[in-house]
């Protein structure tokens, strides 16, 4: 039986999305996700060298290697 109090961020990542500068600001759901998996849009801070996880669906977002961090 599942724990209803468990948050998506406590689950293993649903997927990892690598972003480049044209994808910023990072948000989830992203345009490539199917409509049936939509949830309220959340903006994620990936500009400090760390990955960010969506609190709704647990998808992880990070900047692709070599992407310059915005100022």
N, CA, C, O and CB atoms as a CASP TS submission, in Angstrom:
PFRMAT TS
TARGET T0000
AUTHOR 0000-0000-0000
METHOD Language model
MODEL 1
PARENT N/A
ATOM      1  N   UNK     1       0.847  -1.166   0.000  1.00  0.00           N
ATOM      2  CA  UNK     1       0.000   0.000   0.000  1.00  0.00           C
ATOM      3  C   UNK     1       0.892   1.228   0.000  1.00  0.00           C
ATOM      4  O   UNK     1       1.885   1.275   0.726  1.00  0.00           O
ATOM      5  CB  UNK     1      -0.963  -0.002   1.212  1.00  0.00           C
ATOM      6  N   UNK     2       0.548   2.224  -0.806  1.00  0.00           N
ATOM      7  CA  UNK     2       1.385   3.417  -0.916  1.00  0.00           C
ATOM      8  C   UNK     2       1.086   4.400   0.206  1.00  0.00           C
ATOM      9  O   UNK     2       0.003   4.398   0.792  1.00  0.00           O
ATOM     10  CB  UNK     2       1.180   4.091  -2.272  1.00  0.00           C
ATOM     11  N   UNK     3       2.052   5.217   0.480  1.00  0.00           N
ATOM     12  CA  UNK     3       1.924   6.236   1.508  1.00  0.00           C
ATOM     13  C   UNK     3       1.395   7.518   0.883  1.00  0.00           C
ATOM     14  O   UNK     3       2.119   8.150   0.113  1.00  0.00           O
ATOM     15  CB  UNK     3       3.277   6.485   2.211  1.00  0.00           C
ATOM     16  N   UNK     4       0.158   7.935   1.179  1.00  0.00           N
ATOM     17  CA  UNK     4      -0.409   9.122   0.541  1.00  0.00           C
ATOM     18  C   UNK     4       0.311  10.406   0.923  1.00  0.00           C
ATOM     19  O   UNK     4       0.173  11.410   0.224  1.00  0.00           O
ATOM     20  CB  UNK     4      -1.862   9.243   0.896  1.00  0.00           C
ATOM     21  N   UNK     5       1.068  10.404   1.998  1.00  0.00           N
ATOM     22  CA  UNK     5       1.777  11.614   2.414  1.00  0.00           C
ATOM     23  C   UNK     5       3.098  11.780   1.679  1.00  0.00           C
ATOM     24  O   UNK     5       3.753  12.811   1.829  1.00  0.00           O
ATOM     25  CB  UNK     5       2.024  11.587   3.911  1.00  0.00           C
ATOM     26  N   UNK     6       3.508  10.792   0.889  1.00  0.00           N
ATOM     27  CA  UNK     6       4.780  10.871   0.181  1.00  0.00           C
ATOM     28  C   UNK     6       4.683  11.915  -0.929  1.00  0.00           C
ATOM     29  O   UNK     6       3.716  11.937  -1.692  1.00  0.00           O
ATOM     30  CB  UNK     6       5.177   9.488  -0.400  1.00  0.00           C
ATOM     31  N   UNK     7       5.686  12.773  -1.009  1.00  0.00           N
ATOM     32  CA  UNK     7       5.720  13.799  -2.038  1.00  0.00           C
ATOM     33  C   UNK     7       6.470  13.280  -3.256  1.00  0.00           C
ATOM     34  O   UNK     7       7.266  12.346  -3.148  1.00  0.00           O
ATOM     35  CB  UNK     7       6.373  15.090  -1.504  1.00  0.00           C
ATOM     36  N   UNK     8       6.218  13.884  -4.420  1.00  0.00           N
ATOM     37  CA  UNK     8       6.921  13.477  -5.639  1.00  0.00           C
ATOM     38  C   UNK     8       8.417  13.651  -5.490  1.00  0.00           C
ATOM     39  O   UNK     8       9.184  12.851  -6.027  1.00  0.00           O
ATOM     40  CB  UNK     8       6.422  14.276  -6.838  1.00  0.00           C
ATOM     41  N   UNK     9       8.854  14.683  -4.771  1.00  0.00           N
ATOM     42  CA  UNK     9      10.287  14.920  -4.604  1.00  0.00           C
ATOM     43  C   UNK     9      10.952  13.828  -3.772  1.00  0.00           C
ATOM     44  O   UNK     9      12.177  13.715  -3.778  1.00  0.00           O
ATOM     45  CB  UNK     9      10.521  16.276  -3.956  1.00  0.00           C
ATOM     46  N   UNK    10      10.174  13.028  -3.061  1.00  0.00           N
ATOM     47  CA  UNK    10      10.720  11.919  -2.284  1.00  0.00           C
ATOM     48  C   UNK    10      10.869  10.651  -3.126  1.00  0.00           C
ATOM     49  O   UNK    10      11.451   9.667  -2.671  1.00  0.00           O
ATOM     50  CB  UNK    10       9.831  11.639  -1.080  1.00  0.00           C
ATOM     51  N   UNK    11      10.347  10.677  -4.342  1.00  0.00           N
ATOM     52  CA  UNK    11      10.388   9.516  -5.225  1.00  0.00           C
ATOM     53  C   UNK    11      11.633   9.555  -6.101  1.00  0.00           C
ATOM     54  O   UNK    11      12.246  10.611  -6.254  1.00  0.00           O
ATOM     55  CB  UNK    11       9.125   9.457  -6.096  1.00  0.00           C
ATOM     56  N   UNK    12      12.014   8.424  -6.675  1.00  0.00           N
ATOM     57  CA  UNK    12      13.134   8.438  -7.616  1.00  0.00           C
ATOM     58  C   UNK    12      12.779   9.321  -8.808  1.00  0.00           C
ATOM     59  O   UNK    12      11.601   9.459  -9.137  1.00  0.00           O
ATOM     60  CB  UNK    12      13.487   6.997  -8.086  1.00  0.00           C
ATOM     61  N   UNK    13      13.767   9.918  -9.456  1.00  0.00           N
ATOM     62  CA  UNK    13      13.475  10.788 -10.599  1.00  0.00           C
ATOM     63  C   UNK    13      12.684  10.071 -11.676  1.00  0.00           C
ATOM     64  O   UNK    13      12.962   8.915 -11.997  1.00  0.00           O
ATOM     65  CB  UNK    13      14.761  11.327 -11.189  1.00  0.00           C
ATOM     66  N   UNK    14      11.707  10.752 -12.229  1.00  0.00           N
ATOM     67  CA  UNK    14      10.899  10.215 -13.319  1.00  0.00           C
ATOM     68  C   UNK    14      11.691  10.250 -14.613  1.00  0.00           C
ATOM     69  O   UNK    14      11.490   9.422 -15.501  1.00  0.00           O
ATOM     70  CB  UNK    14       9.584  11.003 -13.471  1.00  0.00           C
ATOM     71  N   UNK    15      12.570  11.190 -14.708  1.00  0.00           N
ATOM     72  CA  UNK    15      13.406  11.356 -15.886  1.00  0.00           C
ATOM     73  C   UNK    15      14.362  12.498 -15.633  1.00  0.00           C
ATOM     74  O   UNK    15      14.178  13.277 -14.697  1.00  0.00           O
ATOM     75  CB  UNK    15      12.556  11.613 -17.155  1.00  0.00           C
ATOM     76  N   UNK    16      15.379  12.599 -16.461  1.00  0.00           N
ATOM     77  CA  UNK    16      16.329  13.691 -16.346  1.00  0.00           C
ATOM     78  C   UNK    16      16.280  14.476 -17.647  1.00  0.00           C
ATOM     79  O   UNK    16      16.430  13.910 -18.730  1.00  0.00           O
ATOM     80  CB  UNK    16      17.777  13.171 -16.042  1.00  0.00           C
ATOM     81  N   UNK    17      16.068  15.781 -17.533  1.00  0.00           N
ATOM     82  CA  UNK    17      15.986  16.655 -18.692  1.00  0.00           C
ATOM     83  C   UNK    17      17.196  17.586 -18.650  1.00  0.00           C
ATOM     84  O   UNK    17      17.396  18.314 -17.677  1.00  0.00           O
ATOM     85  CB  UNK    17      14.636  17.463 -18.714  1.00  0.00           C
ATOM     86  N   UNK    18      17.996  17.554 -19.711  1.00  0.00           N
ATOM     87  CA  UNK    18      19.139  18.457 -19.809  1.00  0.00           C
ATOM     88  C   UNK    18      18.724  19.670 -20.627  1.00  0.00           C
ATOM     89  O   UNK    18      18.150  19.544 -21.709  1.00  0.00           O
ATOM     90  CB  UNK    18      20.374  17.745 -20.448  1.00  0.00           C
ATOM     91  N   UNK    19      19.021  20.835 -20.096  1.00  0.00           N
ATOM     92  CA  UNK    19      18.604  22.095 -20.697  1.00  0.00           C
ATOM     93  C   UNK    19      19.799  22.859 -21.230  1.00  0.00           C
ATOM     94  O   UNK    19      20.914  22.720 -20.726  1.00  0.00           O
ATOM     95  CB  UNK    19      17.844  22.946 -19.688  1.00  0.00           C
ATOM     96  N   UNK    20      19.560  23.675 -22.260  1.00  0.00           N
ATOM     97  CA  UNK    20      20.588  24.610 -22.686  1.00  0.00           C
ATOM     98  C   UNK    20      20.053  26.029 -22.473  1.00  0.00           C
ATOM     99  O   UNK    20      18.942  26.198 -21.971  1.00  0.00           O
ATOM    100  CB  UNK    20      20.993  24.369 -24.185  1.00  0.00           C
ATOM    101  N   UNK    21      20.809  27.018 -22.840  1.00  0.00           N
ATOM    102  CA  UNK    21      20.450  28.402 -22.545  1.00  0.00           C
ATOM    103  C   UNK    21      19.104  28.806 -23.158  1.00  0.00           C
ATOM    104  O   UNK    21      18.413  29.661 -22.605  1.00  0.00           O
ATOM    105  CB  UNK    21      21.538  29.330 -23.047  1.00  0.00           C
ATOM    106  N   UNK    22      18.725  28.210 -24.284  1.00  0.00           N
ATOM    107  CA  UNK    22      17.457  28.569 -24.920  1.00  0.00           C
ATOM    108  C   UNK    22      16.249  28.024 -24.164  1.00  0.00           C
ATOM    109  O   UNK    22      15.121  28.453 -24.407  1.00  0.00           O
ATOM    110  CB  UNK    22      17.433  28.061 -26.344  1.00  0.00           C
ATOM    111  N   UNK    23      16.479  27.084 -23.251  1.00  0.00           N
ATOM    112  CA  UNK    23      15.381  26.485 -22.473  1.00  0.00           C
ATOM    113  C   UNK    23      15.091  27.243 -21.183  1.00  0.00           C
ATOM    114  O   UNK    23      14.157  26.895 -20.459  1.00  0.00           O
ATOM    115  CB  UNK    23      15.709  25.042 -22.142  1.00  0.00           C
ATOM    116  N   UNK    24      15.876  28.271 -20.888  1.00  0.00           N
ATOM    117  CA  UNK    24      15.691  29.010 -19.632  1.00  0.00           C
ATOM    118  C   UNK    24      14.669  30.107 -19.802  1.00  0.00           C
ATOM    119  O   UNK    24      14.588  30.672 -20.893  1.00  0.00           O
ATOM    120  CB  UNK    24      17.014  29.602 -19.148  1.00  0.00           C
ATOM    121  N   UNK    25      13.900  30.439 -18.817  1.00  0.00           N
ATOM    122  CA  UNK    25      13.885  29.856 -17.486  1.00  0.00           C
ATOM    123  C   UNK    25      13.297  28.439 -17.511  1.00  0.00           C
ATOM    124  O   UNK    25      12.364  28.149 -18.261  1.00  0.00           O
ATOM    125  CB  UNK    25      13.087  30.746 -16.529  1.00  0.00           C
ATOM    126  N   UNK    26      13.858  27.581 -16.684  1.00  0.00           N
ATOM    127  CA  UNK    26      13.428  26.183 -16.628  1.00  0.00           C
ATOM    128  C   UNK    26      12.071  26.089 -15.940  1.00  0.00           C
ATOM    129  O   UNK    26      11.832  26.726 -14.914  1.00  0.00           O
ATOM    130  CB  UNK    26      14.474  25.313 -15.886  1.00  0.00           C
ATOM    131  N   UNK    27      11.201  25.293 -16.516  1.00  0.00           N
ATOM    132  CA  UNK    27       9.888  25.079 -15.898  1.00  0.00           C
ATOM    133  C   UNK    27       9.398  23.678 -16.195  1.00  0.00           C
ATOM    134  O   UNK    27       9.822  23.043 -17.161  1.00  0.00           O
ATOM    135  CB  UNK    27       8.864  26.119 -16.397  1.00  0.00           C
ATOM    136  N   UNK    28       8.512  23.215 -15.360  1.00  0.00           N
ATOM    137  CA  UNK    28       7.891  21.913 -15.519  1.00  0.00           C
ATOM    138  C   UNK    28       6.386  22.089 -15.353  1.00  0.00           C
ATOM    139  O   UNK    28       5.964  22.825 -14.461  1.00  0.00           O
ATOM    140  CB  UNK    28       8.460  20.880 -14.495  1.00  0.00           C
ATOM    141  N   UNK    29       5.568  21.451 -16.167  1.00  0.00           N
ATOM    142  CA  UNK    29       5.931  20.545 -17.236  1.00  0.00           C
ATOM    143  C   UNK    29       6.583  21.295 -18.397  1.00  0.00           C
ATOM    144  O   UNK    29       6.300  22.471 -18.625  1.00  0.00           O
ATOM    145  CB  UNK    29       4.704  19.785 -17.719  1.00  0.00           C
ATOM    146  N   UNK    30       7.455  20.604 -19.123  1.00  0.00           N
ATOM    147  CA  UNK    30       8.118  21.232 -20.257  1.00  0.00           C
ATOM    148  C   UNK    30       7.313  20.965 -21.523  1.00  0.00           C
ATOM    149  O   UNK    30       6.457  20.080 -21.533  1.00  0.00           O
ATOM    150  CB  UNK    30       9.570  20.710 -20.408  1.00  0.00           C
ATOM    151  N   UNK    31       7.571  21.711 -22.583  1.00  0.00           N
ATOM    152  CA  UNK    31       6.766  21.587 -23.811  1.00  0.00           C
ATOM    153  C   UNK    31       6.791  20.205 -24.450  1.00  0.00           C
ATOM    154  O   UNK    31       5.897  19.879 -25.231  1.00  0.00           O
ATOM    155  CB  UNK    31       7.238  22.582 -24.814  1.00  0.00           C
ATOM    156  N   UNK    32       7.784  19.390 -24.141  1.00  0.00           N
ATOM    157  CA  UNK    32       7.876  18.059 -24.754  1.00  0.00           C
ATOM    158  C   UNK    32       7.061  17.004 -24.017  1.00  0.00           C
ATOM    159  O   UNK    32       6.921  15.883 -24.506  1.00  0.00           O
ATOM    160  CB  UNK    32       9.317  17.621 -24.811  1.00  0.00           C
ATOM    161  N   UNK    33       6.522  17.343 -22.853  1.00  0.00           N
ATOM    162  CA  UNK    33       5.730  16.375 -22.088  1.00  0.00           C
ATOM    163  C   UNK    33       4.328  16.255 -22.677  1.00  0.00           C
ATOM    164  O   UNK    33       3.767  17.246 -23.144  1.00  0.00           O
ATOM    165  CB  UNK    33       5.654  16.787 -20.600  1.00  0.00           C
ATOM    166  N   UNK    34       3.760  15.053 -22.658  1.00  0.00           N
ATOM    167  CA  UNK    34       2.406  14.885 -23.189  1.00  0.00           C
ATOM    168  C   UNK    34       1.375  15.616 -22.325  1.00  0.00           C
ATOM    169  O   UNK    34       1.555  15.778 -21.118  1.00  0.00           O
ATOM    170  CB  UNK    34       2.054  13.394 -23.281  1.00  0.00           C
ATOM    171  N   UNK    35       0.311  16.044 -22.962  1.00  0.00           N
ATOM    172  CA  UNK    35      -0.720  16.812 -22.277  1.00  0.00           C
ATOM    173  C   UNK    35      -1.316  16.064 -21.088  1.00  0.00           C
ATOM    174  O   UNK    35      -1.656  16.686 -20.082  1.00  0.00           O
ATOM    175  CB  UNK    35      -1.813  17.177 -23.246  1.00  0.00           C
ATOM    176  N   UNK    36      -1.449  14.744 -21.186  1.00  0.00           N
ATOM    177  CA  UNK    36      -2.072  13.980 -20.099  1.00  0.00           C
ATOM    178  C   UNK    36      -1.248  14.012 -18.825  1.00  0.00           C
ATOM    179  O   UNK    36      -1.774  13.722 -17.750  1.00  0.00           O
ATOM    180  CB  UNK    36      -2.285  12.543 -20.525  1.00  0.00           C
ATOM    181  N   UNK    37       0.034  14.357 -18.913  1.00  0.00           N
ATOM    182  CA  UNK    37       0.867  14.361 -17.711  1.00  0.00           C
ATOM    183  C   UNK    37       1.049  15.759 -17.130  1.00  0.00           C
ATOM    184  O   UNK    37       1.959  15.990 -16.333  1.00  0.00           O
ATOM    185  CB  UNK    37       2.220  13.762 -18.022  1.00  0.00           C
ATOM    186  N   UNK    38       0.196  16.678 -17.522  1.00  0.00           N
ATOM    187  CA  UNK    38       0.326  18.066 -17.072  1.00  0.00           C
ATOM    188  C   UNK    38       0.009  18.230 -15.589  1.00  0.00           C
ATOM    189  O   UNK    38      -0.759  17.466 -15.004  1.00  0.00           O
ATOM    190  CB  UNK    38      -0.584  18.960 -17.886  1.00  0.00           C
ATOM    191  N   UNK    39       0.615  19.235 -15.016  1.00  0.00           N
ATOM    192  CA  UNK    39       0.349  19.663 -13.641  1.00  0.00           C
ATOM    193  C   UNK    39       0.585  21.164 -13.616  1.00  0.00           C
ATOM    194  O   UNK    39       1.043  21.706 -14.621  1.00  0.00           O
ATOM    195  CB  UNK    39       1.266  18.902 -12.581  1.00  0.00           C
ATOM    196  N   UNK    40       0.302  21.858 -12.538  1.00  0.00           N
ATOM    197  CA  UNK    40       0.560  23.302 -12.502  1.00  0.00           C
ATOM    198  C   UNK    40       2.030  23.593 -12.821  1.00  0.00           C
ATOM    199  O   UNK    40       2.924  22.859 -12.400  1.00  0.00           O
ATOM    200  CB  UNK    40       0.188  23.886 -11.115  1.00  0.00           C
ATOM    201  N   UNK    41       2.264  24.670 -13.568  1.00  0.00           N
ATOM    202  CA  UNK    41       3.634  25.030 -13.949  1.00  0.00           C
ATOM    203  C   UNK    41       4.415  25.527 -12.744  1.00  0.00           C
ATOM    204  O   UNK    41       3.932  26.340 -11.956  1.00  0.00           O
ATOM    205  CB  UNK    41       3.628  26.102 -15.051  1.00  0.00           C
ATOM    206  N   UNK    42       5.632  25.017 -12.621  1.00  0.00           N
ATOM    207  CA  UNK    42       6.554  25.477 -11.589  1.00  0.00           C
ATOM    208  C   UNK    42       7.862  25.843 -12.272  1.00  0.00           C
ATOM    209  O   UNK    42       8.299  25.170 -13.206  1.00  0.00           O
ATOM    210  CB  UNK    42       6.775  24.386 -10.481  1.00  0.00           C
ATOM    211  N   UNK    43       8.480  26.916 -11.798  1.00  0.00           N
ATOM    212  CA  UNK    43       9.777  27.335 -12.318  1.00  0.00           C
ATOM    213  C   UNK    43      10.856  26.782 -11.407  1.00  0.00           C
ATOM    214  O   UNK    43      10.725  26.796 -10.183  1.00  0.00           O
ATOM    215  CB  UNK    43       9.875  28.887 -12.423  1.00  0.00           C
ATOM    216  N   UNK    44      11.938  26.288 -12.028  1.00  0.00           N
ATOM    217  CA  UNK    44      12.993  25.594 -11.299  1.00  0.00           C
ATOM    218  C   UNK    44      14.325  26.313 -11.510  1.00  0.00           C
ATOM    219  O   UNK    44      14.658  26.697 -12.631  1.00  0.00           O
ATOM    220  CB  UNK    44      13.093  24.117 -11.752  1.00  0.00           C
ATOM    221  N   UNK    45      15.074  26.490 -10.440  1.00  0.00           N
ATOM    222  CA  UNK    45      16.364  27.165 -10.511  1.00  0.00           C
ATOM    223  C   UNK    45      17.464  26.142 -10.762  1.00  0.00           C
ATOM    224  O   UNK    45      17.828  25.364  -9.880  1.00  0.00           O
ATOM    225  CB  UNK    45      16.643  27.958  -9.213  1.00  0.00           C
ATOM    226  N   UNK    46      17.984  26.162 -11.988  1.00  0.00           N
ATOM    227  CA  UNK    46      19.073  25.261 -12.343  1.00  0.00           C
ATOM    228  C   UNK    46      20.338  26.052 -12.675  1.00  0.00           C
ATOM    229  O   UNK    46      21.298  25.491 -13.204  1.00  0.00           O
ATOM    230  CB  UNK    46      18.670  24.372 -13.532  1.00  0.00           C
ATOM    231  N   UNK    47      20.344  27.334 -12.372  1.00  0.00           N
ATOM    232  CA  UNK    47      21.428  28.207 -12.811  1.00  0.00           C
ATOM    233  C   UNK    47      22.601  28.274 -11.856  1.00  0.00           C
ATOM    234  O   UNK    47      23.555  29.007 -12.119  1.00  0.00           O
ATOM    235  CB  UNK    47      20.906  29.571 -13.023  1.00  0.00           C
ATOM    236  N   UNK    48      22.569  27.553 -10.779  1.00  0.00           N
ATOM    237  CA  UNK    48      23.669  27.596  -9.817  1.00  0.00           C
ATOM    238  C   UNK    48      24.482  26.310  -9.808  1.00  0.00           C
ATOM    239  O   UNK    48      25.130  25.980  -8.815  1.00  0.00           O
ATOM    240  CB  UNK    48      23.132  27.865  -8.431  1.00  0.00           C
ATOM    241  N   UNK    49      24.441  25.587 -10.924  1.00  0.00           N
ATOM    242  CA  UNK    49      25.253  24.392 -11.055  1.00  0.00           C
ATOM    243  C   UNK    49      24.654  23.134 -10.468  1.00  0.00           C
ATOM    244  O   UNK    49      25.282  22.076 -10.508  1.00  0.00           O
ATOM    245  CB  UNK    49      26.543  24.626 -10.435  1.00  0.00           C
ATOM    246  N   UNK    50      23.465  23.222  -9.930  1.00  0.00           N
ATOM    247  CA  UNK    50      22.821  22.050  -9.345  1.00  0.00           C
ATOM    248  C   UNK    50      21.573  21.689 -10.131  1.00  0.00           C
ATOM    249  O   UNK    50      20.983  22.531 -10.807  1.00  0.00           O
ATOM    250  CB  UNK    50      22.470  22.298  -7.872  1.00  0.00           C
ATOM    251  N   UNK    51      21.186  20.445 -10.033  1.00  0.00           N
ATOM    252  CA  UNK    51      19.941  19.995 -10.648  1.00  0.00           C
ATOM    253  C   UNK    51      18.772  20.402  -9.757  1.00  0.00           C
ATOM    254  O   UNK    51      18.939  20.625  -8.558  1.00  0.00           O
ATOM    255  CB  UNK    51      19.953  18.456 -10.877  1.00  0.00           C
ATOM    256  N   UNK    52      17.599  20.495 -10.351  1.00  0.00           N
ATOM    257  CA  UNK    52      16.384  20.814  -9.600  1.00  0.00           C
ATOM    258  C   UNK    52      15.340  19.757  -9.927  1.00  0.00           C
ATOM    259  O   UNK    52      15.240  19.301 -11.067  1.00  0.00           O
ATOM    260  CB  UNK    52      15.857  22.256  -9.939  1.00  0.00           C
ATOM    261  N   UNK    53      14.561  19.369  -8.916  1.00  0.00           N
ATOM    262  CA  UNK    53      13.547  18.336  -9.101  1.00  0.00           C
ATOM    263  C   UNK    53      12.162  18.946  -8.974  1.00  0.00           C
ATOM    264  O   UNK    53      11.896  19.719  -8.053  1.00  0.00           O
ATOM    265  CB  UNK    53      13.731  17.194  -8.081  1.00  0.00           C
ATOM    266  N   UNK    54      11.284  18.595  -9.899  1.00  0.00           N
ATOM    267  CA  UNK    54       9.909  19.078  -9.866  1.00  0.00           C
ATOM    268  C   UNK    54       9.188  18.484  -8.659  1.00  0.00           C
ATOM    269  O   UNK    54       9.224  17.271  -8.450  1.00  0.00           O
ATOM    270  CB  UNK    54       9.167  18.722 -11.180  1.00  0.00           C
ATOM    271  N   UNK    55       8.531  19.331  -7.864  1.00  0.00           N
ATOM    272  CA  UNK    55       7.829  18.820  -6.690  1.00  0.00           C
ATOM    273  C   UNK    55       6.553  18.041  -7.033  1.00  0.00           C
ATOM    274  O   UNK    55       6.016  17.331  -6.183  1.00  0.00           O
ATOM    275  CB  UNK    55       7.486  19.965  -5.776  1.00  0.00           C
ATOM    276  N   UNK    56       6.067  18.170  -8.268  1.00  0.00           N
ATOM    277  CA  UNK    56       4.844  17.458  -8.651  1.00  0.00           C
ATOM    278  C   UNK    56       5.126  16.076  -9.242  1.00  0.00           C
ATOM    279  O   UNK    56       4.515  15.087  -8.838  1.00  0.00           O
ATOM    280  CB  UNK    56       4.059  18.285  -9.651  1.00  0.00           C
ATOM    281  N   UNK    57       6.054  16.013 -10.197  1.00  0.00           N
ATOM    282  CA  UNK    57       6.225  14.754 -10.927  1.00  0.00           C
ATOM    283  C   UNK    57       7.600  14.119 -10.744  1.00  0.00           C
ATOM    284  O   UNK    57       7.841  13.028 -11.262  1.00  0.00           O
ATOM    285  CB  UNK    57       5.984  14.986 -12.387  1.00  0.00           C
ATOM    286  N   UNK    58       8.484  14.757 -10.038  1.00  0.00           N
ATOM    287  CA  UNK    58       9.831  14.294  -9.697  1.00  0.00           C
ATOM    288  C   UNK    58      10.805  14.262 -10.870  1.00  0.00           C
ATOM    289  O   UNK    58      11.874  13.662 -10.761  1.00  0.00           O
ATOM    290  CB  UNK    58       9.746  12.934  -9.106  1.00  0.00           C
ATOM    291  N   UNK    59      10.456  14.897 -11.991  1.00  0.00           N
ATOM    292  CA  UNK    59      11.400  15.014 -13.095  1.00  0.00           C
ATOM    293  C   UNK    59      12.553  15.909 -12.652  1.00  0.00           C
ATOM    294  O   UNK    59      12.341  16.930 -11.998  1.00  0.00           O
ATOM    295  CB  UNK    59      10.709  15.581 -14.375  1.00  0.00           C
ATOM    296  N   UNK    60      13.776  15.518 -13.015  1.00  0.00           N
ATOM    297  CA  UNK    60      14.966  16.283 -12.646  1.00  0.00           C
ATOM    298  C   UNK    60      15.419  17.093 -13.858  1.00  0.00           C
ATOM    299  O   UNK    60      15.490  16.581 -14.974  1.00  0.00           O
ATOM    300  CB  UNK    60      16.112  15.342 -12.141  1.00  0.00           C
ATOM    301  N   UNK    61      15.722  18.363 -13.617  1.00  0.00           N
ATOM    302  CA  UNK    61      16.209  19.271 -14.654  1.00  0.00           C
ATOM    303  C   UNK    61      17.614  19.729 -14.285  1.00  0.00           C
ATOM    304  O   UNK    61      17.904  20.016 -13.123  1.00  0.00           O
ATOM    305  CB  UNK    61      15.254  20.495 -14.829  1.00  0.00           C
ATOM    306  N   UNK    62      18.497  19.793 -15.311  1.00  0.00           N
ATOM    307  CA  UNK    62      19.842  20.306 -15.078  1.00  0.00           C
ATOM    308  C   UNK    62      20.359  20.924 -16.374  1.00  0.00           C
ATOM    309  O   UNK    62      19.886  20.610 -17.466  1.00  0.00           O
ATOM    310  CB  UNK    62      20.798  19.177 -14.577  1.00  0.00           C
ATOM    311  N   UNK    63      21.341  21.812 -16.223  1.00  0.00           N
ATOM    312  CA  UNK    63      21.958  22.410 -17.399  1.00  0.00           C
ATOM    313  C   UNK    63      22.866  21.383 -18.067  1.00  0.00           C
ATOM    314  O   UNK    63      23.570  20.632 -17.391  1.00  0.00           O
ATOM    315  CB  UNK    63      22.755  23.687 -17.021  1.00  0.00           C
ATOM    316  N   UNK    64      22.845  21.356 -19.388  1.00  0.00           N
ATOM    317  CA  UNK    64      23.716  20.457 -20.131  1.00  0.00           C
ATOM    318  C   UNK    64      25.164  20.879 -19.923  1.00  0.00           C
ATOM    319  O   UNK    64      25.449  22.057 -19.708  1.00  0.00           O
ATOM    320  CB  UNK    64      23.355  20.451 -21.638  1.00  0.00           C
ATOM    321  N   UNK    65      26.058  19.937 -19.985  1.00  0.00           N
ATOM    322  CA  UNK    65      27.479  20.210 -19.829  1.00  0.00           C
ATOM    323  C   UNK    65      27.915  21.227 -20.876  1.00  0.00           C
ATOM    324  O   UNK    65      27.603  21.098 -22.060  1.00  0.00           O
ATOM    325  CB  UNK    65      28.309  18.908 -19.946  1.00  0.00           C
ATOM    326  N   UNK    66      28.640  22.234 -20.416  1.00  0.00           N
ATOM    327  CA  UNK    66      29.140  23.263 -21.316  1.00  0.00           C
ATOM    328  C   UNK    66      28.216  24.439 -21.522  1.00  0.00           C
ATOM    329  O   UNK    66      28.585  25.405 -22.189  1.00  0.00           O
ATOM    330  CB  UNK    66      29.432  22.667 -22.614  1.00  0.00           C
ATOM    331  N   UNK    67      27.012  24.377 -20.959  1.00  0.00           N
ATOM    332  CA  UNK    67      26.083  25.499 -21.072  1.00  0.00           C
ATOM    333  C   UNK    67      26.537  26.606 -20.148  1.00  0.00           C
ATOM    334  O   UNK    67      26.678  26.381 -18.946  1.00  0.00           O
ATOM    335  CB  UNK    67      24.632  25.067 -20.741  1.00  0.00           C
ATOM    336  N   UNK    68      26.770  27.805 -20.678  1.00  0.00           N
ATOM    337  CA  UNK    68      27.175  28.896 -19.792  1.00  0.00           C
ATOM    338  C   UNK    68      26.034  29.276 -18.865  1.00  0.00           C
ATOM    339  O   UNK    68      24.880  29.361 -19.284  1.00  0.00           O
ATOM    340  CB  UNK    68      27.628  30.118 -20.605  1.00  0.00           C
ATOM    341  N   UNK    69      26.363  29.503 -17.615  1.00  0.00           N
ATOM    342  CA  UNK    69      25.343  29.913 -16.655  1.00  0.00           C
ATOM    343  C   UNK    69      24.970  31.368 -16.908  1.00  0.00           C
ATOM    344  O   UNK    69      25.853  32.205 -17.098  1.00  0.00           O
ATOM    345  CB  UNK    69      25.841  29.719 -15.198  1.00  0.00           C
ATOM    346  N   UNK    70      23.665  31.687 -16.913  1.00  0.00           N
ATOM    347  CA  UNK    70      23.251  33.072 -17.138  1.00  0.00           C
ATOM    348  C   UNK    70      23.690  33.967 -15.979  1.00  0.00           C
ATOM    349  O   UNK    70      23.867  33.502 -14.853  1.00  0.00           O
ATOM    350  CB  UNK    70      21.725  33.153 -17.324  1.00  0.00           C
ATOM    351  N   UNK    71      23.857  35.224 -16.265  1.00  0.00           N
ATOM    352  CA  UNK    71      24.311  36.169 -15.241  1.00  0.00           C
ATOM    353  C   UNK    71      23.144  36.759 -14.505  1.00  0.00           C
ATOM    354  O   UNK    71      23.332  37.577 -13.605  1.00  0.00           O
ATOM    355  CB  UNK    71      25.146  37.278 -15.855  1.00  0.00           C
TER
END
